[in-house]
Amino acid sequence: QCQLNGLWRNDQGSLMEISVLRDNGDFQGQYLTRVTLSGGCAQVSPLRGAQQQLGEEGWPTFAFTVRWDKFSNATTAFAGQCFVDAGGKETLTTMWLLREAVGSLEEDWKATR
């Protein structure tokens, strides 16, 4: 079965570390993105999430949010699933939704990516 805890790297070079995985599926950790909206230097940001608990078999689904600390006014939600191939390599597949703060309701159309 796939284990979420540990250090993960994505195709863009961003790092995610899940350091606490509780028995009920809740987890927390930190995320260091290599992709920023501002083009500035990214910093480590906190993440919190939950993993769907399965029995001994199956590939768990999970979701988490990242609050981009100190360098962005955006929040990102990720949802995904964990897989293990025949060689034992664990892979996370995710989709993400980023919400950036805007100054008015009229600008709402451009706030979500």
VOBAMAR-14454 format. One record per residue: residue in three letters; z, x, y of N, C-alpha, C in turn; residue number from 1. Coordinates in Angstrom, 3 decimals. Each point is the difference from the previous one (the first is absolute). Example, Ala and Ser with C-alpha at 12.3 -4.5 7.8 and 13.67 -1.06 7.14 Angstrom:
NODE   residu       n_c3       n_c1       n_c2      ca_c3      ca_c1      ca_c2       c_c3       c_c1       c_c2   num
NODE      ALA      7.800     13.190     -5.690      0.000     -0.890      1.190      0.000      0.900      1.200     1
NODE      SER     -0.720     -0.350      1.050      0.060      0.820      1.190      0.730     -0.770      1.090     2
***
This chain:
NODE   residu       n_c3       n_c1       n_c2      ca_c3      ca_c1      ca_c2       c_c3       c_c1       c_c2   num
NODE      GLN      0.000      0.845     -1.192      0.000     -0.845      1.192      0.000      0.879      1.239     1
NODE      CYS     -0.628     -0.464      1.028     -0.123      0.717      1.261      1.344      0.019      0.738     2
NODE      GLN      0.349      1.142      0.539      1.225      0.158      0.773     -0.356      0.262      1.460     3
NODE      LEU      0.477     -0.861      0.902     -0.337      0.154      1.418      0.744      1.149      0.681     4
NODE      ASN      1.203      0.311     -0.479      0.770      1.013      0.706     -0.685      1.364     -0.119     5
NODE      GLY      0.123      0.778      1.080     -0.609      1.315      0.043     -0.893      0.164      1.213     6
NODE      LEU     -0.802      1.055     -0.021     -0.880      0.349      1.106     -1.436     -0.374     -0.342     7
NODE      TRP     -0.668     -0.685      0.931     -1.381     -0.449     -0.182     -0.854      0.518      1.144     8
NODE      ARG     -1.267      0.332     -0.268     -0.958      0.426      1.021     -1.232     -0.886     -0.122     9
NODE      ASN     -0.520     -0.478      1.153     -1.198     -0.843     -0.058     -1.266      0.809      0.307    10
NODE      ASP     -1.141     -0.672     -0.012     -1.292      0.656      0.207     -0.141      0.617      1.391    11
NODE      GLN      0.791     -0.466      0.962     -0.059      0.511      1.366      0.994      1.126      0.257    12
NODE      GLY      0.793      0.347     -1.008      0.989      1.068      0.149      1.352     -0.464      0.488    13
NODE      SER      0.207     -1.303      0.138      1.312     -0.517      0.390      0.959      0.097     -1.181    14
NODE      LEU      1.274      0.138      0.296      1.024      0.131     -1.038      0.979     -1.159      0.058    15
NODE      MET      0.408     -0.469     -1.168      1.022     -1.037     -0.109      1.009      0.482     -1.026    16
NODE      GLU      1.271     -0.083      0.351      1.048      0.335     -0.952      0.894     -1.213     -0.187    17
NODE      ILE      0.087     -0.471     -1.221      0.928     -1.074     -0.344      1.210      0.674     -0.630    18
NODE      SER      1.091     -0.008      0.750      1.184      0.746     -0.408      1.059     -0.875     -0.645    19
NODE      VAL     -0.023     -1.291      0.287      0.990     -0.917     -0.567     -0.749     -1.166     -0.631    20
NODE      LEU      0.152     -0.179     -1.306     -0.576     -1.134     -0.719      1.148     -0.666     -0.751    21
NODE      ARG      0.392     -1.186      0.478      1.156     -0.693     -0.585     -0.404     -0.785     -1.249    22
NODE      ASP      0.985     -0.364     -0.788     -0.236     -0.740     -1.245     -0.699     -1.336      0.237    23
NODE      ASN      0.207     -0.612      1.174     -0.620     -1.297      0.286     -1.431      0.134      0.529    24
NODE      GLY     -0.523      1.235      0.132     -1.356      0.228      0.461     -0.117      0.377      1.465    25
NODE      ASP      1.070     -0.174      0.787     -0.039      0.397      1.406     -0.110      1.520      0.098    26
NODE      PHE     -0.753      0.476      0.984     -0.092      1.448      0.188     -0.085      0.353      1.472    27
NODE      GLN      0.260      1.265      0.284     -0.121      0.517      1.360     -0.414      1.458     -0.072    28
NODE      GLY     -0.475      0.474      1.122     -0.446      1.383      0.061     -0.555      0.315      1.363    29
NODE      GLN     -0.980      0.892      0.029     -0.602      0.395      1.262     -1.485      0.253     -0.186    30
NODE      TYR     -0.722     -0.114      1.112     -1.455      0.126     -0.019     -0.405      0.951      1.127    31
NODE      LEU     -0.874      0.944     -0.311     -0.549      0.900      0.993     -1.508     -0.200      0.003    32
NODE      THR     -0.500     -0.656      1.033     -1.425     -0.277      0.067     -0.751      1.164      0.625    33
NODE      ARG     -1.207      0.226     -0.457     -0.891      0.987      0.602     -0.997     -0.694      0.924    34
NODE      VAL      0.048     -1.340      0.052     -0.907     -0.793      0.821      0.843     -0.741      1.028    35
NODE      THR     -0.244      0.243      1.281      0.770     -0.691      1.041     -0.931     -0.739      0.947    36
NODE      LEU      0.510     -1.081      0.575     -0.768     -0.765      0.982     -0.151      0.767      1.304    37
NODE      SER      1.021      0.733      0.370      0.008      0.679      1.287     -0.673      1.353     -0.047    38
NODE      GLY     -0.268      0.518     -1.193     -0.579      1.329     -0.123      1.036      1.094      0.150    39
NODE      GLY      1.248     -0.385      0.192      1.069      0.970      0.171      0.561      0.468     -1.333    40
NODE      CYS      1.053      0.755      0.089      0.653      0.551     -1.176      0.859     -1.074     -0.665    41
NODE      ALA     -0.220     -0.220     -1.274      0.767     -0.995     -0.740      1.371      0.550     -0.365    42
NODE      GLN      0.951     -0.913     -0.158      1.342      0.358     -0.430      0.349     -0.822     -1.226    43
NODE      VAL      1.023      0.426     -0.691      0.466     -0.731     -1.167      0.525     -1.357      0.450    44
NODE      SER     -0.396     -1.048     -0.715      0.410     -1.368      0.339      0.614     -0.671     -1.222    45
NODE      PRO      1.000     -0.873      0.214      0.671     -0.645     -1.124     -0.847     -1.093     -0.642    46
NODE      LEU      0.158     -0.156     -1.307     -0.652     -1.096     -0.715      1.025     -0.727     -0.854    47
NODE      ARG     -0.252     -1.294     -0.210      0.832     -0.843     -0.867     -0.925     -0.925     -0.760    48
NODE      GLY      0.352     -0.254     -1.265     -0.858     -0.871     -0.782      0.673     -0.548     -1.231    49
NODE      ALA     -0.818     -0.651     -0.818      0.478     -0.596     -1.248     -1.092      0.111     -1.049    50
NODE      GLN      0.427      0.258     -1.214     -0.891      0.069     -1.155      0.283     -1.198     -0.884    51
NODE      GLN     -1.065     -0.655     -0.468      0.165     -1.106     -0.938      0.502      0.578     -1.320    52
NODE      GLN      1.078     -0.525     -0.490      0.572      0.514     -1.243     -0.722     -0.572     -1.204    53
NODE      LEU     -0.413      0.895     -0.890     -0.671     -0.394     -1.231      0.807      0.488     -1.182    54
NODE      GLY     -0.393     -0.421     -1.167      0.623      0.501     -1.215     -0.471      1.416     -0.280    55
NODE      GLU      0.043      0.401     -1.247     -0.392      1.345     -0.396     -1.483      0.271      0.232    56
NODE      GLU     -0.835     -1.024     -0.065     -1.438      0.170      0.114     -0.494     -0.565      1.331    57
NODE      GLY     -1.177      0.403      0.389     -0.618     -0.562      1.196      0.023      0.959      1.162    58
NODE      TRP     -0.764     -0.334      0.994     -0.138      0.822      1.189      0.608     -0.754      1.173    59
NODE      PRO      1.098      0.507      0.557      0.715     -0.752      1.034     -0.759     -0.095      1.321    60
NODE      THR      0.164     -1.139      0.655     -0.479     -0.173      1.362      1.156      0.299      0.950    61
NODE      PHE     -0.337      0.299      1.249      1.028      0.352      0.973     -0.525     -0.277      1.402    62
NODE      ALA      0.910     -0.022      0.954     -0.349     -0.126      1.412      1.034      0.768      0.810    63
NODE      PHE     -0.438      0.552      1.128      0.944      0.675      0.885     -0.526     -0.019      1.429    64
NODE      THR      0.911      0.192      0.933     -0.358      0.103      1.410      0.410      1.368      0.524    65
NODE      VAL     -0.749      0.482      0.972      0.327      1.252      0.683      0.145     -0.309      1.479    66
NODE      ARG      1.129      0.391      0.555      0.235     -0.101      1.443     -0.296      1.374      0.579    67
NODE      TRP     -1.098      0.119      0.714     -0.437      1.298      0.509      0.939      0.436      1.114    68
NODE      ASP      0.929      0.850     -0.323      1.044      0.442      0.923     -0.513      0.949      1.061    69
NODE      LYS      0.336     -0.255      1.231     -0.090      0.937      1.124     -1.400      0.360      0.462    70
NODE      PHE     -1.066     -0.402     -0.683     -1.318      0.398      0.478     -1.000     -1.144      0.055    71
NODE      SER      0.419     -1.203     -0.417     -0.924     -1.131      0.010      0.798     -1.289      0.116    72
NODE      ASN     -0.630     -1.033      0.565      0.638     -1.308      0.082     -0.563     -0.933     -1.068    73
NODE      ALA     -0.438      0.555     -1.109     -0.605     -0.774     -1.081      0.910     -0.041     -1.223    74
NODE      THR     -0.243     -0.995     -0.825      0.654     -0.134     -1.304     -1.099     -0.230     -1.023    75
NODE      THR      0.148      0.576     -1.182     -1.007     -0.180     -1.041      0.655     -0.548     -1.254    76
NODE      ALA     -0.669     -0.982     -0.619      0.441     -0.558     -1.282     -1.012      0.422     -1.067    77
NODE      PHE      0.499      0.465     -1.115     -0.827      0.417     -1.129      0.334     -0.890     -1.200    78
NODE      ALA     -0.999     -0.354     -0.787      0.212     -0.695     -1.282     -0.859      0.713     -1.026    79
NODE      GLY      0.531      0.186     -1.198     -0.769      0.748     -0.979      0.494     -0.166     -1.417    80
NODE      GLN     -0.572      0.828     -0.855      0.344      0.001     -1.414     -0.018      1.438     -0.495    81
NODE      CYS      0.834      0.287     -0.979      0.116      1.324     -0.589     -0.663     -0.003     -1.378    82
NODE      PHE     -0.787      1.039     -0.282     -0.687      0.123     -1.292      0.264      1.371     -0.602    83
NODE      VAL     -0.092      0.103     -1.315      0.094      1.276     -0.703     -1.225      0.107     -0.893    84
NODE      ASP     -0.749      1.121      0.130     -1.190      0.152     -0.836      0.374      0.564     -1.373    85
NODE      ALA     -0.988      0.180     -0.852      0.235      0.452     -1.375      0.655      1.377     -0.041    86
NODE      GLY     -0.226      0.817      1.035      0.607      1.328      0.067      1.386      0.024      0.601    87
NODE      GLY      0.519     -1.170      0.403      1.335     -0.082      0.573      0.054      0.142      1.512    88
NODE      LYS     -1.147      0.109      0.663     -0.023      0.126      1.461      0.263     -1.353      0.647    89
NODE      GLU      0.996     -0.024      0.899      0.342     -1.217      0.724     -0.838     -0.090      1.270    90
NODE      THR     -0.509     -1.209      0.292     -0.796     -0.250      1.193      0.461     -1.296      0.641    91
NODE      LEU      0.188      0.032      1.319      0.299     -1.206      0.764     -1.276     -0.449      0.696    92
NODE      THR     -0.325     -1.272     -0.107     -1.091     -0.566      0.782      0.630     -0.976      0.988    93
NODE      THR     -0.433      0.075      1.262      0.604     -0.854      1.026     -1.048     -0.545      0.955    94
NODE      MET      0.382     -1.076      0.651     -0.702     -0.540      1.160      1.036      0.019      1.120    95
NODE      TRP     -0.446      0.172      1.238      0.957      0.027      1.096     -0.469     -0.858      1.156    96
NODE      LEU      0.980     -0.402      0.781     -0.233     -0.807      1.183      0.866      0.582      1.112    97
NODE      LEU     -0.632      0.431      1.092      0.712      0.613      1.104      0.032     -0.955      1.181    98
NODE      ARG      1.171     -0.150      0.593      0.167     -0.838      1.181      0.489      0.870      1.143    99
NODE      GLU     -0.793      0.036      1.068      0.353      0.749      1.196      0.427     -0.990      1.077   100
NODE      ALA      1.012      0.350      0.770      0.451     -0.872      1.084     -1.061     -0.070      1.091   101
NODE      VAL     -0.198     -1.192      0.546     -0.900     -0.200      1.143      0.785     -0.679      1.107   102
NODE      GLY     -0.569      0.003      1.208      0.721     -0.484      1.172     -0.035     -1.486      0.245   103
NODE      SER     -0.886     -0.736     -0.718     -0.092     -1.430      0.273     -0.606     -0.731     -1.197   104
NODE      LEU      0.166     -1.303     -0.017     -0.588     -0.825     -1.051     -1.519      0.090      0.024   105
NODE      GLU     -0.574      0.157      1.157     -1.460      0.112      0.124     -0.537      1.249     -0.695   106
NODE      GLU      0.826      1.036     -0.143     -0.401      1.232     -0.663      0.309     -0.001     -1.497   107
NODE      ASP      0.542     -1.084     -0.498      0.414     -0.078     -1.408     -1.141      0.322     -0.958   108
NODE      TRP     -1.228     -0.340      0.359     -1.154      0.213     -0.868     -0.200      1.453     -0.402   109
NODE      LYS      0.467      0.935      0.814     -0.232      1.416     -0.291      1.226      0.710     -0.558   110
NODE      ALA      1.040     -0.733     -0.332      1.269      0.620     -0.379      0.119      0.333     -1.484   111
NODE      THR     -0.833     -0.593     -0.843      0.142      0.190     -1.446     -1.232      0.684     -0.568   112
NODE      ARG      0.252      1.008     -0.841     -1.095      0.738     -0.648      0.141     -0.107     -1.489   113
***
